[in-house]
Amino acid sequence: MPLKLVERDGSREVYELRFKQARPGHYKRALRIVPTHPELPHRMDFALVRWVALQ
C-alpha cells in the first residue's frame, strides 16, 4: 500500500498509512518501507529499504 505524504518541513517528511484490520485480535505488525521511483534499477534496492516495528 502506498503511504500518503501528510507533512513536509525542509528535509523532514511525515507519511500516513490507514489500515483497517479485517478480523479482531492482537497481531504483531511491521512495516517494510520500500522506495518507488522509475529510475531505481530494482524494486528492492536494499540500501533504501527500512523496517518499522509497530507496538
C-alpha positions in Angstrom: 0.0 0.0 0.0 1.4 3.4 -0.8 2.0 5.8 2.1 0.4 9.3 1.9 2.6 12.3 2.4 0.9 14.5 5.0 3.6 17.0 6.1 6.9 18.3 4.7 9.3 20.6 6.6 12.6 21.1 4.9 14.1 17.6 4.5 11.7 16.1 7.1 8.6 14.3 5.7 5.7 12.7 7.6 3.7 9.9 5.9 0.5 8.3 6.9 -1.0 4.9 6.3 -4.6 4.0 7.1 -5.2 0.3 7.6 -8.3 -1.4 8.8 -7.9 -4.8 10.4 -10.3 -7.3 8.8 -10.6 -9.5 11.9 -10.4 -8.7 15.6 -7.5 -9.8 17.8 -3.9 -8.9 18.7 -1.4 -9.0 15.9 2.3 -8.2 15.7 2.8 -5.9 12.7 5.8 -4.4 11.0 6.1 -2.1 8.0 8.6 -2.5 5.3 9.1 0.8 3.6 10.3 0.5 0.0 11.2 3.4 -2.2 9.4 3.7 -5.6 10.9 5.7 -8.5 11.0 4.9 -12.2 14.8 5.3 -12.2 15.5 2.7 -9.5 17.1 -0.3 -11.1 15.4 -2.8 -8.8 12.2 -2.6 -6.7 14.1 -3.8 -3.7 17.1 -1.5 -3.5 18.1 -2.8 -0.1 20.2 0.1 0.9 17.0 2.2 0.9 14.6 -0.3 2.5 13.6 0.3 6.1 11.7 -1.8 8.6 9.5 -0.2 11.2 8.1 -2.2 14.2 4.6 -1.3 15.3 3.7 -1.6 19.0 
